[in-house]
Amino acid sequence: MSKSMQRGRSKAQEPRTFLVGLGRGAAGALLFGIPMLMTMELWELGFYMERHRLFLLLLANVPLLIFLADRVGFERTTTLMQACRDANIAYGLGVLMSAGILILFGDIKIGMPFSEIVGKIALQAVPASIGALLGRSQLGGSSDDQGDERSDVSNNGDAAARGDDEDAVPDKLSTSYAQELMLMAVGALFLSLNVAPTEEIVLISFKMTPWHALATMIISIGIMHAFVYVVAFKGTHEMPAGTPWWHAFFRFTLPGYVVSMSISFFVLWTFGRLDAVASTQALMFVIVLSFPGSIGAAAARLIL
Amino acid sequence: MTEISRRPHSERKDPHWVEWAVGIVSALLILTVMAWVGFEAITEEDQSPSFRTTIIGKNAIGSGVRVEFEIDNLSTRTAAAVVVRGEVRDGNTVVELAEATIDYVPAQSKSSGAIIFSTDPGEKAVWVRAVGYSDP
């Protein structure tokens, strides 16, 4: 299949492809957003959380979405402009889906204060918009084009190259170091957002002694490393032969854990969980939240 | 052929020095956190929660007078469902009694809340203290 033929075909199919992309985005927003849309604490946070923190979260979501749109996205992007456009669409989808579902659940009703309605939707739109972009990579994994490429094993290099400019999820992920860390941040943010608002995070850390916390840290780091390097998942990262295991451990796993801790800290601060809490207690919260966060970070390296 | 072998590896054989620098800084950060938590683990004494309450504000609202308070947990153990009782006393007799429940007062941390009295205490003494809690 020549490139020009593909281009011609994709041009003719553009509106349909775009609509399919939108549909996948909406499905992704739903799939990834539903656990949070059905969490009571998040509804409550929607009206009581401090507005400047909510605003910061909404702003921080923008570069993450652009990065995700560029890397996975629900359709092919080649320029920054396109990535921005897709990120924008994903955010919009996130807002729409959140509003729709919250209305469906009767959580938003006519006569509620405007600020409460906006707060609830805005907060839910963050995970939903990430979900919209992830939906493409998770739901559209084997479109026709990609199916061709997958079967075309003998034509290795070519398939990878075409993957780069034909489908939204390229076979070849040009993972530079910064991007790899960013991917981990997205994964950590996504899983943290799921659990951070619940009371359980606070409760668990109150039940734990510092010994438990130490064990949690070691186990989190161990799981992160094992997820990526030991258990052979799809897209497993293999080290060049002869490289000692601790190379990857120092260069990827430990920074990944720090990324996950920073994201946990940011999310907990955003939800006001760290206010007036002693630093040791705050650290315990962060360690507890980093447990799912680090799993999310490791999974992101594999799944995305 | 496995799927793995079709995918290029992200790990290069000759990593940039920045990767090592980030790795070392991360290792130091994690070791610091572990040392901190480890220190807490070794030195922590098993104390029972002990509280100090302070009244930080009093203002009239529609249904009475709101007395805002802060409650400190001075110990290294967190208390849950802390019941704070407020009393308006005239000499030795309690004129009015009201309660508030605080979900958590974390170890060595502060929580705050308010008690609402239906009558203005005026010059009478207002007492606010914790009367009970549960272990989380």
Interface residues (C-beta under 8 A of the other chain):
Chain A: V153 N156 A159 A160 D171 K172 L173 S174 T175 Y177 E180 L181 E199 V202 L203 F206 K207 T209 P210 W211 A213 L214 M217 I221 A232 K234 G235 T236 H237 E238 M239 P240 T243 H247 A248 F250 R251 F252 L254 P255 Y257 V258 M261 A276 V277 A278 T280 Q281 L283 M284 I287
Chain B: M1 E3 I4 R6 R7 P8 H9 S10 E11 R12 K13 P15 H16 V18 E19 W20 V22 G23 I24 V25 S26 A27 L29 I30 V33 M34 W36 V37 G38 E40 A41 E44 T78 A80 D103 Y104 P106 A107 Q108 S109 K110 S111 S112 P136
